[in-house]
Amino acid sequence: MIHPEPDWRKPVGAIAIILLIIGWAVIVVTVMGLFPDLPALIQVVAYAVAGIIWIYPARLILLWMERAL
């Protein structure tokens, strides 16, 4: 169905996802900065896990953008 007026959820959701990514990156870098002597392999795994974890909140935002939760 074509909406007669623009949906406000999409731009708000896009901004929320951008803020989520920026905020998550700041948190991850700050926490990882507390452990400067970690071996490189552990750092790679930690950043990989952190890079996957943010997907769940982003998914919730995307679902909200598409329909009311």
Residue pairs with C-beta under 8 A, 6 or more apart in sequence:
9 64
9 65
9 66
10 65
12 65
13 61
13 62
13 64
13 65
14 65
16 61
17 58
17 61
17 62
20 54
20 57
20 58
20 61
21 54
21 58
24 50
24 53
24 54
28 47
28 50
32 38
32 43
32 46
32 47
38 46
60 69
63 69
